[in-house]
Amino acid sequence: MQDDESASRGVQSEAAEREAAKQRLLAQAEAERVPVEDTTRAVPDRRWRREQR
């Protein structure tokens, strides 16, 4: 009976750790996110070459 309880606590503990790790990853991703307005559009190579002639 006691093994079942400790196993259940272990599963709950792992689930809590996974959720905490997920939250940390989401927070890190949000902190590193670059707003769309701050990104630049790449110019295709062909257009750049045409302007150089």
Secondary structure as GFF3:
##gff-version 3
##sequence-region A 1 53
A	DSSP	alpha_helix	2	32	.	.	.	ID=ss1
A	DSSP	three_ten_helix	36	38	.	.	.	ID=ss2
A	DSSP	alpha_helix	45	52	.	.	.	ID=ss3
###
